[in-house]
Amino acid sequence: MPSSSLQGLTTTITIKPITSEADIPACATVADAALKADGLHEFRRRYSKNVYDNTVEKLTDALRDDRGRFFLFKAVVSPARTAQTANTEAQEETIVGFTLWRKGYVEVPKMDPFAPKKETTESATTDTSTINVPITEGVNAESAVDIQTIPTTQISGDGATGPATKPKPFYANPDAEVARKLGNAYIGAIRGKRHLYLHWLSIHPSYQRQGIGQKLLDWGIEVADRENIVAWLFARPAGIRLYERNGWKAVLTIDVDVPDEDLTVAPVVAMLRVPTRQRQ
């Protein structure tokens, strides 16, 4: 993908593919900073790997994948090119945002790892990167919307929706319970469909509301429309408006059950984008 740039008076922001693991720590720092204002950041810290470590693990796995399923891009800022800076610009680039996409089909073992069980088993596992919630979206947290437009629906073990009732957690780890519900939503909606999945879109807070999120989305939108495939994502409140402007529609809200009374986490919103040709 050719680089694309946003130019300001003194800086240039460019979108480039991520091809080296050397970029991953900087991306993880961005992800951690971007999610700080969201209760999901503290949720991850308490009940799972913290945001930084989780990002390093997932991006490393994606970059090492040899099946051509994952596509990673970074937004880098550098001083505007001049005769004096042309030779040193690459050394001064700073990563301020990134995306992680996956293209293909849902891959689920014959034993559905997200089906309800009486007890947790070690054998029923899957690649949790397929259901990872995007860490943030490229807009300011002040633009976050209240998630009240869609009735919250619970997902049963077979992916079917039913009346909103309090779930009966069967995982000792609250993060695993969220992963189960997200996995069921994803599998129930996408199984059998070739699709593009936006796993992550993160923008550093200092660079939000500058059009970087849109630039990072453009690659996926172009691919989905060209190949006539749907695009899926799990959104946080801060990103819903950006996604809606680009054709995604909310299809389901998933509550995040938090055992501690001192922490509240907004629901996750599952969103689906139908390619342009299928909307005509």
C-alpha positions, 0 to 999 in steps of 0.5 A, spaced: 500 500 500 502 506 498 504 511 503 499 516 504 500 523 508 497 529 512 501 535 512 501 540 517 505 547 518 511 543 521 509 536 521 507 530 516 503 524 518 504 518 514 500 511 514 505 506 512 505 498 513 508 495 519 513 490 517 518 490 523 517 488 530 521 494 532 515 498 532 511 494 536 513 497 543 511 504 540 504 501 538 503 498 545 505 505 548 500 508 544 494 503 545 496 504 553 495 511 552 489 511 548 485 507 552 486 510 559 480 514 559 476 508 558 474 503 564 476 498 559 483 500 561 482 498 568 478 492 567 484 489 563 489 491 568 485 488 574 483 481 570 487 480 564 494 482 561 495 490 562 493 493 555 501 494 554 503 487 554 496 485 551 498 489 545 505 487 544 503 479 545 497 480 539 501 485 535 507 480 535 503 474 533 500 477 528 506 480 525 509 473 525 503 469 522 505 466 515 498 465 512 497 472 510 491 473 514 493 480 518 495 487 515 498 492 520 499 499 519 502 505 523 501 513 523 508 516 523 509 523 524 515 527 522 518 534 521 516 537 514 521 535 509 526 540 507 533 540 504 536 540 511 531 534 514 531 530 508 537 525 510 534 525 518 527 524 517 526 517 518 530 517 524 525 522 527 519 519 525 514 517 531 508 512 531 502 516 533 497 511 531 496 504 528 491 499 526 491 491 525 486 488 520 485 480 519 482 478 512 479 471 511 473 466 515 472 465 522 476 459 524 473 455 530 474 448 532 469 443 532 468 444 539 466 451 540 470 454 545 465 459 546 459 454 548 457 454 555 460 449 559 459 447 566 466 448 568 472 451 564 476 446 560 483 447 558 482 443 551 477 448 549 481 454 547 482 458 540 486 464 538 483 469 542 486 475 537 480 473 533 475 476 538 480 482 541 476 488 542 479 494 539 483 498 544 480 505 542 478 509 535 481 515 532 477 520 536 477 524 542 474 521 548 470 527 549 466 525 542 464 518 546 457 517 545 452 514 550 451 507 548 443 507 549 440 506 542 440 498 541 437 494 546 442 490 550 441 482 548 445 476 551 448 471 546 447 464 548 452 458 547 450 457 540 450 464 537 443 466 537 440 472 541 435 472 546 432 476 551 436 480 556 437 477 562 443 477 567 448 472 564 451 466 569 458 467 568 462 460 568 469 463 568 473 465 574 476 470 570 471 476 568 475 478 562 474 470 559 467 471 560 467 478 556 471 474 551 466 468 551 460 473 549 464 477 544 466 470 541 459 468 540 457 475 537 462 474 532 461 467 530 454 468 530 454 474 525 460 472 521 460 464 520 461 462 513 462 469 511 469 472 508 470 478 511 475 483 514 476 484 521 478 491 524 482 488 531 485 494 533 485 502 531 489 506 536 491 513 536 495 517 541 491 522 545 495 528 543 494 526 535 486 525 536 481 529 532 486 530 526 483 525 521 488 520 522 483 515 524 480 516 518 486 515 514 488 508 518 481 506 516 481 508 508 485 501 507 480 497 510 474 500 506 477 500 500 479 493 500 472 491 503 469 495 497 473 492 492 473 485 494 465 486 496 466 483 503 463 485 509 467 488 515 466 487 522 469 490 529 468 491 536 467 498 538 468 502 544 464 509 545 469 513 543 469 510 536 462 509 534 461 516 530 467 515 526 465 508 524 458 510 523 460 515 518 464 510 514 458 505 513 458 501 519 452 500 523 451 497 530 448 490 530 449 488 538 451 491 544 455 486 549 455 488 557 462 488 560 460 484 567 465 487 572 465 484 579 468 490 583 463 495 585 468 501 584 469 500 576 464 501 571 465 499 564 461 501 558 458 496 553 462 493 547 458 495 541 459 490 535 458 493 528 458 491 521 459 494 515 456 492 508 460 493 502 458 499 497 455 494 492 451 490 496 448 497 499 445 499 492 
